[in-house]
Amino acid sequence: MAELQSMRPTFRVANLEEAISFYVDLFGFRVDVVLQAGALLRAGSAELELVLGQVSDPAHAYLYVSGVDELHDRAVAAGHRIASELTNRPWGLRDFVLVDPFGNRVSVGEWIS
């Protein structure tokens, strides 16, 4: 049987340079490939594809991290929009929801004991 290894969400963005800066500066993604209509970013085993175009239906992805509190504080300090504040979930995650400049939502969480 095939074994799943990873997933790469795709976010549509209206400004590729702004989107790349947002994800590189906040999350520490590195740019693997930039094409005329998009870019592929990586950080650890996480991947994100950015596609240039009209954002009529924003996407949502969940990003597992270590240091969720620090990341939340950096996002707040930078003035980024937080849709859901940092919360401990009954199923063992501590997370928050961030909205990128184009309306895409990123849930950012860490497993807790």
GROMACS elastic network, one bead per residue, 0.5 to 0.9 nm:
[ bonds ]
;  ai    aj funct       b0    kb
    4     7     6  0.84172   500
    6    45     6  0.76216   500
    6    46     6  0.78467   500
    6    47     6  0.85064   500
    7    46     6  0.78569   500
    7    47     6  0.73148   500
    7    48     6  0.88293   500
    8    46     6  0.73557   500
    8    47     6  0.51367   500
    8    48     6  0.54496   500
    8    49     6  0.66895   500
    9    47     6  0.72690   500
    9    48     6  0.55124   500
    9    49     6  0.62176   500
    9    50     6  0.86604   500
    9    59     6  0.84724   500
    9    60     6  0.82728   500
    9    61     6  0.66217   500
   10    48     6  0.61406   500
   10    50     6  0.58152   500
   10    51     6  0.69916   500
   10    59     6  0.76398   500
   10    61     6  0.88169   500
   11    48     6  0.75891   500
   11    49     6  0.62828   500
   11    50     6  0.50724   500
   11    51     6  0.61795   500
   11    52     6  0.86565   500
   11    55     6  0.87057   500
   11    58     6  0.73624   500
   11    59     6  0.59646   500
   11    60     6  0.80748   500
   11    61     6  0.89454   500
   11   104     6  0.68213   500
   12    38     6  0.88113   500
   12    49     6  0.84903   500
   12    50     6  0.58837   500
   12    52     6  0.58057   500
   12    53     6  0.58883   500
   12    54     6  0.70035   500
   12    55     6  0.57668   500
   12    56     6  0.87696   500
   12    57     6  0.85875   500
   12    58     6  0.72226   500
   12    59     6  0.76580   500
   12   102     6  0.79948   500
   12   104     6  0.80316   500
   13    16     6  0.63285   500
   13    18     6  0.88029   500
   13    19     6  0.67289   500
   13    38     6  0.88274   500
   13    50     6  0.65605   500
   13    51     6  0.59899   500
   13    52     6  0.51098   500
   13    53     6  0.57777   500
   13    54     6  0.68127   500
   13    55     6  0.60895   500
   13    58     6  0.88388   500
   13   101     6  0.84454   500
   13   102     6  0.58937   500
   13   103     6  0.87339   500
   13   104     6  0.84353   500
   14    18     6  0.86366   500
   14    19     6  0.82323   500
   14    51     6  0.84368   500
   14    52     6  0.57156   500
   14    53     6  0.53724   500
   14    54     6  0.57944   500
   14    55     6  0.65781   500
   14   102     6  0.68298   500
   15    18     6  0.54861   500
   15    19     6  0.62161   500
   15    20     6  0.87247   500
   15    52     6  0.66454   500
   15    53     6  0.81062   500
   15   102     6  0.85030   500
   16    19     6  0.50879   500
   16    20     6  0.60872   500
   16    21     6  0.85884   500
   16    37     6  0.80422   500
   16    38     6  0.68011   500
   16    39     6  0.77401   500
   16    50     6  0.72800   500
   16    51     6  0.75318   500
   16    52     6  0.60225   500
   17    20     6  0.51802   500
   17    21     6  0.62101   500
   17    22     6  0.86264   500
   18    21     6  0.51688   500
   18    22     6  0.61584   500
   18    23     6  0.88318   500
   18   101     6  0.81994   500
   19    22     6  0.50596   500
   19    23     6  0.63351   500
   19    24     6  0.85020   500
   19    50     6  0.76033   500
   19   100     6  0.80005   500
   19   101     6  0.74294   500
   19   102     6  0.81697   500
   20    23     6  0.54196   500
   20    24     6  0.59475   500
   20    25     6  0.82867   500
   20    29     6  0.85812   500
   20    30     6  0.89219   500
   20    31     6  0.77571   500
   20    39     6  0.78749   500
   20    41     6  0.80732   500
   20    50     6  0.79833   500
   21    24     6  0.51926   500
   21    25     6  0.56962   500
   21    26     6  0.81845   500
   22    25     6  0.54488   500
   22    26     6  0.59767   500
   22    27     6  0.80201   500
   22   100     6  0.75986   500
   22   101     6  0.80285   500
   23    26     6  0.54470   500
   23    27     6  0.54396   500
   23    28     6  0.67479   500
   23    29     6  0.60049   500
   23    30     6  0.85777   500
   23    41     6  0.82838   500
   23   100     6  0.86514   500
   24    27     6  0.56962   500
   24    30     6  0.60931   500
   24    31     6  0.77590   500
   24    41     6  0.82341   500
   25    28     6  0.57478   500
   25    29     6  0.76471   500
   26    29     6  0.81520   500
   26    71     6  0.76487   500
   26    74     6  0.73192   500
   26    75     6  0.68491   500
   26    78     6  0.86512   500
   27    43     6  0.79174   500
   27    71     6  0.77031   500
   28    42     6  0.85978   500
   28    43     6  0.65173   500
   29    41     6  0.57947   500
   29    42     6  0.51612   500
   29    44     6  0.82845   500
   29    46     6  0.85062   500
   29    47     6  0.82971   500
   29    48     6  0.85974   500
   30    40     6  0.86927   500
   30    41     6  0.55257   500
   30    42     6  0.53805   500
   30    43     6  0.62149   500
   31    34     6  0.72556   500
   31    39     6  0.72739   500
   31    40     6  0.62433   500
   31    42     6  0.65532   500
   32    39     6  0.74866   500
   32    40     6  0.55341   500
   32    41     6  0.55099   500
   32    42     6  0.67161   500
   33    38     6  0.83057   500
   33    39     6  0.54038   500
   33    40     6  0.51677   500
   33    41     6  0.72353   500
   34    37     6  0.80465   500
   34    38     6  0.60054   500
   34    40     6  0.66015   500
   34    41     6  0.88561   500
   35    38     6  0.51893   500
   35    39     6  0.59063   500
   35    40     6  0.87364   500
   36    39     6  0.82878   500
   36    52     6  0.83273   500
   37    50     6  0.84558   500
   37    51     6  0.59156   500
   37    52     6  0.50949   500
   37    53     6  0.79507   500
   38    49     6  0.72364   500
   38    50     6  0.52263   500
   38    52     6  0.54607   500
   39    48     6  0.83156   500
   39    49     6  0.58335   500
   39    50     6  0.51333   500
   39    51     6  0.66737   500
   39    52     6  0.86185   500
   40    47     6  0.71892   500
   40    48     6  0.59347   500
   40    50     6  0.63616   500
   40    51     6  0.88738   500
   41    46     6  0.83376   500
   41    47     6  0.56470   500
   41    48     6  0.51390   500
   41    49     6  0.62680   500
   41    50     6  0.78765   500
   42    45     6  0.70818   500
   42    46     6  0.56602   500
   42    48     6  0.64238   500
   42    49     6  0.88740   500
   43    46     6  0.52158   500
   43    47     6  0.65134   500
   43    48     6  0.87658   500
   44    47     6  0.81054   500
   46    63     6  0.77569   500
   46    64     6  0.87087   500
   52    55     6  0.88030   500
   54    57     6  0.87744   500
   55    58     6  0.60311   500
   55    59     6  0.89942   500
   55   102     6  0.68753   500
   55   103     6  0.78272   500
   55   104     6  0.86510   500
   57   103     6  0.85388   500
   57   104     6  0.84669   500
   58   102     6  0.74530   500
   58   103     6  0.55750   500
   58   105     6  0.73486   500
   59   103     6  0.78662   500
   59   105     6  0.63204   500
   59   106     6  0.85103   500
   60   104     6  0.58304   500
   60   106     6  0.57041   500
   60   107     6  0.75639   500
   61   104     6  0.83645   500
   61   105     6  0.65877   500
   61   106     6  0.51119   500
   61   107     6  0.62522   500
   61   108     6  0.86573   500
   62    97     6  0.88069   500
   62   105     6  0.85422   500
   62   106     6  0.57148   500
   62   108     6  0.59516   500
   62   109     6  0.75113   500
   63   106     6  0.68137   500
   63   107     6  0.60204   500
   63   109     6  0.63646   500
   63   110     6  0.86592   500
   64    68     6  0.85757   500
   64    95     6  0.89352   500
   64   107     6  0.83369   500
   64   108     6  0.59499   500
   64   109     6  0.50284   500
   64   110     6  0.56620   500
   64   111     6  0.80179   500
   65    68     6  0.61874   500
   65    71     6  0.87811   500
   65   108     6  0.68694   500
   65   109     6  0.59256   500
   65   110     6  0.53668   500
   65   111     6  0.84079   500
   66    69     6  0.87679   500
   66    71     6  0.89290   500
   66   109     6  0.79225   500
   66   110     6  0.57571   500
   66   111     6  0.81706   500
   67    70     6  0.54380   500
   67    71     6  0.64012   500
   67    72     6  0.87397   500
   67   109     6  0.87366   500
   67   110     6  0.72463   500
   68    71     6  0.50677   500
   68    72     6  0.60399   500
   68    73     6  0.85648   500
   68    86     6  0.85019   500
   68    94     6  0.74123   500
   68    95     6  0.68924   500
   68    96     6  0.83469   500
   68   108     6  0.69247   500
   68   109     6  0.59869   500
   68   110     6  0.59484   500
   69    72     6  0.50929   500
   69    73     6  0.61745   500
   69    74     6  0.86598   500
   69    86     6  0.76742   500
   69    94     6  0.86286   500
   69    95     6  0.84998   500
   70    73     6  0.51089   500
   70    74     6  0.62197   500
   70    75     6  0.86667   500
   71    74     6  0.51000   500
   71    75     6  0.61897   500
   71    76     6  0.86536   500
   71   108     6  0.84992   500
   72    75     6  0.51251   500
   72    76     6  0.62078   500
   72    77     6  0.85638   500
   72    82     6  0.86983   500
   72    85     6  0.85915   500
   72    86     6  0.72873   500
   72    95     6  0.87440   500
   72    96     6  0.73917   500
   72    98     6  0.86780   500
   72   108     6  0.83880   500
   73    76     6  0.51555   500
   73    77     6  0.60283   500
   73    78     6  0.85283   500
   74    77     6  0.50710   500
   74    78     6  0.60899   500
   74    79     6  0.86623   500
   74    80     6  0.88590   500
   75    78     6  0.51816   500
   75    79     6  0.63973   500
   75    80     6  0.53808   500
   75    81     6  0.79183   500
   75    82     6  0.79858   500
   75    98     6  0.80801   500
   76    79     6  0.50912   500
   76    80     6  0.57407   500
   76    81     6  0.75305   500
   76    82     6  0.74308   500
   77    80     6  0.76746   500
   79    82     6  0.88305   500
   80    98     6  0.73802   500
   80    99     6  0.73407   500
   80   100     6  0.74523   500
   80   101     6  0.81478   500
   81    97     6  0.88102   500
   81    98     6  0.60039   500
   81    99     6  0.54812   500
   81   100     6  0.72816   500
   81   101     6  0.82874   500
   82    85     6  0.64302   500
   82    96     6  0.74586   500
   82    97     6  0.59035   500
   82    99     6  0.61764   500
   83    96     6  0.76505   500
   83    97     6  0.52841   500
   83    98     6  0.56462   500
   83    99     6  0.64514   500
   83   105     6  0.82117   500
   84    87     6  0.81589   500
   84    95     6  0.85302   500
   84    96     6  0.53121   500
   84    98     6  0.71776   500
   84   107     6  0.86880   500
   85    95     6  0.77483   500
   85    96     6  0.50869   500
   85    97     6  0.67852   500
   85    98     6  0.86973   500
   86    94     6  0.67566   500
   86    95     6  0.52345   500
   86    97     6  0.78280   500
   86   109     6  0.88074   500
   87    93     6  0.81601   500
   87    94     6  0.54326   500
   87    95     6  0.55108   500
   87    96     6  0.64100   500
   88    91     6  0.85107   500
   88    92     6  0.70701   500
   88    93     6  0.59026   500
   88    95     6  0.66724   500
   88   112     6  0.83244   500
   89    92     6  0.56181   500
   89    93     6  0.51470   500
   89    94     6  0.59196   500
   89    95     6  0.76187   500
   90    93     6  0.73345   500
   92   110     6  0.85159   500
   92   111     6  0.58373   500
   92   112     6  0.54616   500
   92   113     6  0.66161   500
   93   109     6  0.62355   500
   93   110     6  0.55651   500
   93   112     6  0.56633   500
   93   113     6  0.85930   500
   94   108     6  0.84222   500
   94   109     6  0.54238   500
   94   110     6  0.53660   500
   94   111     6  0.63645   500
   94   112     6  0.65071   500
   95   107     6  0.67898   500
   95   108     6  0.53758   500
   95   110     6  0.63832   500
   95   111     6  0.87248   500
   96   106     6  0.83934   500
   96   107     6  0.57207   500
   96   108     6  0.55313   500
   96   109     6  0.65788   500
   97   105     6  0.65847   500
   97   106     6  0.56366   500
   97   108     6  0.61465   500
   97   109     6  0.86823   500
   98   104     6  0.83511   500
   98   105     6  0.56592   500
   98   106     6  0.51894   500
   98   107     6  0.62266   500
   98   108     6  0.74694   500
   99   102     6  0.76741   500
   99   103     6  0.55904   500
   99   104     6  0.55969   500
   99   106     6  0.62888   500
   99   107     6  0.87296   500
  100   103     6  0.54727   500
  100   104     6  0.53917   500
  100   105     6  0.63283   500
  100   106     6  0.75462   500
  101   104     6  0.75442   500
  102   105     6  0.89533   500
